[in-house]
């Protein structure tokens, strides 16, 4: 006998999947998309997209540009993102503390947002001479350990637009090849390095991971360059151990 409840369940799951596809499409197009553009990208009838976007708009998950710029992600998703950030901070704080206790150095947690690395949390180092960054500060991707670690975790198709946007296409062919080689090396070793590239006198080492929502995060340790070489082996060992804890204890997907 046919189960009407089962039919409703499958229909509900399909609607959720379609809504998720629409939200992901809008995430990739921050300037907004029309109903027709959304329908083409998610391969759904325009009428279906109109019904789903109407429901998403009611819940403020998406908004329509009053000047006719189409639909884009709404403020309610920002609130969810903030809640997710808080959750990540709480869950990673013990790991940050452990790294600082073992190395004596400052440990940072950052998230990739809008083409930059935003600092979410920091445990200050134990030395008098230590590096400090403000929570909320934004660092670039191509010259920092945390940014490079995130780029290396992506496919080339994901990473390339971010690189081109940040460098404004000003890298020479040789510089592009060198950056690709560096990202391949990071993928092979699991750790990224910044040797005075972002700030003269400061070097850093870090690794990246994705949370269950697919957001890119990085844990990194910036160190005054004058003592980086001496502490580098300890940093590498400690961060590899921390990486394993992130993957095993929190089941983050890499």
N, C-alpha and C positions, 0 to 999 in steps of 0.2 A: 504493500500500500504506500502511495506517495505521501511523504511527510511535508506538510505545509511549513512547519517550523524550520525544517532543514533548508527549504527553499529561501525562506526569509533570512536565515543566517548567511547563506552563500551570497545572497543579494547585498546584504549589509557589508560583508567583507569586500565585495567588489567595489562598492561605493567608496569605502575607506581607501582602497588601493588606488582608485582613480583620483580621489582628492589628494592623496600623497603625491601622485605623479604631477598633478597641477602645481602643488606647492614647490616641488623640486624644480620644475620648469621655471617658475617665477623667481626662485632663488638664484638661478643662473642668469636672469635678465632683470637687473635691478631697476632699469628705467621703465619697466612695465611692458605688458603685452595686451593686445586686444583679444576679444573672444575668439576671433578667427585664427589668430596666431597661436593661441593656446591650443585650440582644437587640432591644428595641423601638427604641432609638436608632440602632443600626447596621443595623436591618432584616435580621436573620439569625435562623435558628431557634435556639431556646434550646440544643438539643443541640450545635449547631455552636459556639456561644459557649462552652459548657461545656468542649469539647475544647480550644479555643484558649486560654481563660483558664487551663486546667490546665497547658498547656505554658509559658505566660508566667509562671505562678507557680513552676514548677520552676526557671526561669532567674532568678527574683527580679525580673523586670521589673514584676510586679504582686504585691501581697500582699492577703490577706483579713483584714479586721478581726476579731480574736478575739472581739469583743463583738457581732458580728453586723451591723456597719456596712457590709458589702459589700466589693467590691474597690476598691483604689486603687493608684496608681503606687507601685512598689517602689524599694528602695534602689539596685538595680543601675542604674536610669536616672539616679539622682543622680550616680553615678560617671561615666556617659557625659557628663552635663551639665558636670561639672567638667573633663573632658578637652576638651570643646568650648570651654569658656571659655578654657582654657590656649592652645588653638590660635588662638582669636581674638586673644588678647593678643599672642602671638608674631607673628602676621601684621599686626597693626595698629601694633606698636611703632614701626616706621620712620616711619609716617605721623604718629604723635604727636610724635616727635622733630622731624620736618620742620616741623610747625606751630609748635612752641615755638621752634625756631631762627629761623624767619621773623618771628615776632611778638614773641618775648621773653616770652610769657605761658605760664602753666600750661595743659597740655592733659590732658583726662580722657577715659577710655573707660569706659562704663557699660553694663549690661545690664538689661533689664526683667524682674524676677522678683517674683512674688507681690504685684503691685500697687505696686511701688516701683522706683526706679532704684538698682541696686547698683554701686558703683565697683569696676571690675576692675583698672584700671591708671592711672597718672598720671606725666606728665613735668613736674617742677617748672619754674616760670618762671625767668627770668634776672635779674629785678629784686629788689632788697632787699625791697620791699613787694610781696608776691605772695599769691595765694590757695592754700590747701592743704587737701585733704580726704583722709581716710584710706581706703585700699583696704578694701572691705567695708562702708563707710558707706552708708546707705540714704537717698535723697532722694525727695521726693514727685514726682508727675507734673504736677500742674496749676500749679505755681509755679516750675518750673525749666526751663531751656532744653532740657536733654536729655530730660526727661519730656514736655514739650510737643511736641518733635520726634517722639517715638515715637507719641504720641497722634495727631498729624497724619498719620502714615504709615498709620494704621489706618482701616478703614471706621467709620462712625458707630456701627454695631451692635457693633463690637468695642470702641470707645473709651468708649461711654456707661456700661457697667457699671463700668469702672475709675474713671471720673470720679465716679459716684454713690457708689461705695464709699469713695473718698478724702474726698469732701466731705460724706458722710453726709446727702445731700439738703438741705444747708443753703443752697445757692446760690439766690438770688432768680431770678425769671424773666429779669430784665435781665442778671444776672451770667451765667446760662446762655447767653443770646444773645451776650453779649460774648465768652465763651469759644469758642463755635462760630465766631464771626467771626474770632477770633485763629487758630484751627486752620485755617480756610480760607485765611487770609493766609499761614500757614506753608507750606501745601500749594502755594500759588502761587509763593512765593519760594524755597522749599527750605531756609530757615534759620529757627530759632526763637530767641526772645530772652527773657531774664529781666532786667528792669530794676528791680533792688532788690526783687523780689517775694518771693524766698525768704529772702535775708539782706540786711539794710540795709547799704548801702555796697559791695555786690558785684553786678555785672551780668555777664551771660554770653550767649554765642551758641553755637549748635550745630546739628548735623544728625543724622538718624537713618538707619539701614539695617537690613535683615534679613539674617541669615546663611542658609546653605543649608538649615538646619533650620527656618527661619521665626522664629527668635528675634529680638526687637527689641533693637538696640544703638544707642548714641549716642556721638558724639565732640563734646565741647564745650570751650569756652575761657572760664573765669571770670576776671574782671578787676576790680580795684578801680574803683568807679564814677568816681572822680575823674579817671581817665585813659581811661575807656571811649570817650567821644565822639571823642577825638583818634585813637584806634587802630581805631575801628569799620570804616572802609573797608578797611584792611589785613586785619582779621579776616575780613570778608566774602569778600574775594577769596581769601584763603588757605584758608578752609574750603570754598569752592566747588571749588577745585582739589583739596583733599583728598577731597571727596565723589566727584569724578570718578575719582580713583585707587582709592578703595574699590570702586566699581562696576566699573571696567575691569580692574584688576589682579587682584582676587579673585573677580570674577564673582558678587558678592552680588546677590540678587534684591530689588529695591525695589518 
